[in-house]
Amino acid sequence: MSFTVTSPVTGGAQTGFTTPGYTVALDSSPNGNAGKQYAVTAISGTQAGVDSSSSPSNPFTVNLARPTVLRTIGPIDPVTGALRSVPRNSYKIIVRKGALPLAGQPKSVLNATLTIDVPAGADTADAANVRAAMSLLVGTLNQISASIGDTLVTGVV
């Protein structure tokens, strides 16, 4: 199964927002990476001051990228019976959003990057635990969405 974002996206809770939602459309991935990108074309709910993706210098996008080359596990050491090394396949989720650094100034791009390093082979040898890790990650992010936003705005952890 591939990465697919279904529109609209229900946003996570944030202080000052009421029922945040985002209409997204398939977009072109930058730099031709091995992924998909979706641009926010409309905003719903109460989100004062938030705008949709309007230009390359004012994006509101989510990019889902896989490694350009998927790594596999290497040979087992004949003496020890252990893998000599376990390479990682790095998947990334990148959100880009134009944000004002100062009133009256042009927007600058905020980048939020989540990297998920999966040990090569774990996708087939231990899929349940790979899925469990993602379940915990997404559940935790959803649960603490407003707290993360508050921390980014106040600097208090």
Residue pairs with C-beta under 8 A, 6 or more apart in sequence:
2 36
3 35
3 36
3 64
3 66
4 36
5 24
5 36
5 38
5 62
5 64
7 22
7 23
7 24
7 25
7 38
8 21
8 22
8 23
8 24
8 44
9 21
9 22
9 24
10 20
10 21
11 17
11 20
11 21
11 22
11 45
11 145
12 20
12 141
12 142
12 145
12 146
13 20
13 145
13 146
14 20
14 145
14 146
14 149
15 146
15 149
15 150
16 48
17 45
17 46
17 47
18 45
18 46
19 44
19 45
19 46
20 43
20 44
20 45
20 46
20 47
21 43
21 44
21 45
22 40
22 42
22 43
22 44
22 60
23 40
23 41
23 42
23 43
23 44
23 52
24 38
24 39
24 40
24 41
24 62
25 38
25 39
25 41
26 36
26 37
26 38
27 37
27 38
27 39
27 53
27 61
28 37
29 35
29 36
29 37
29 63
29 65
30 37
30 63
33 63
33 65
33 68
34 65
34 66
34 67
34 68
35 63
35 64
35 65
35 66
35 92
36 63
36 64
37 61
37 62
37 63
37 64
38 61
38 62
38 63
39 52
39 53
39 59
39 60
39 61
40 52
40 53
40 60
40 61
40 62
41 52
41 53
42 52
43 50
43 51
43 52
51 58
51 60
51 98
52 60
53 59
53 60
53 61
54 98
55 98
57 98
57 106
57 107
57 109
58 98
58 107
59 96
59 97
59 98
59 109
60 96
60 97
60 98
61 95
61 96
61 97
62 93
62 94
62 95
63 92
63 93
63 94
63 95
63 96
64 91
64 92
64 93
65 91
65 92
65 93
65 94
66 89
66 91
67 89
67 90
67 91
70 89
70 120
71 87
71 88
71 89
71 120
72 87
72 120
72 121
73 83
73 86
73 87
73 120
73 121
74 83
74 84
74 85
74 87
75 83
75 84
76 82
76 83
76 84
77 83
77 84
86 119
86 120
86 121
87 119
87 120
88 117
88 118
88 119
88 120
89 117
89 118
89 120
89 123
90 115
90 116
90 117
90 118
91 115
91 116
91 118
92 113
92 114
92 115
92 116
93 113
93 114
93 116
94 111
94 112
94 113
94 114
95 110
95 111
95 112
96 109
96 110
96 111
96 112
97 109
97 110
97 112
98 107
98 108
98 109
98 110
99 107
99 108
99 109
99 110
100 107
100 108
101 107
101 108
116 134
116 137
118 130
122 129
122 130
123 130
141 148
150 156
151 157
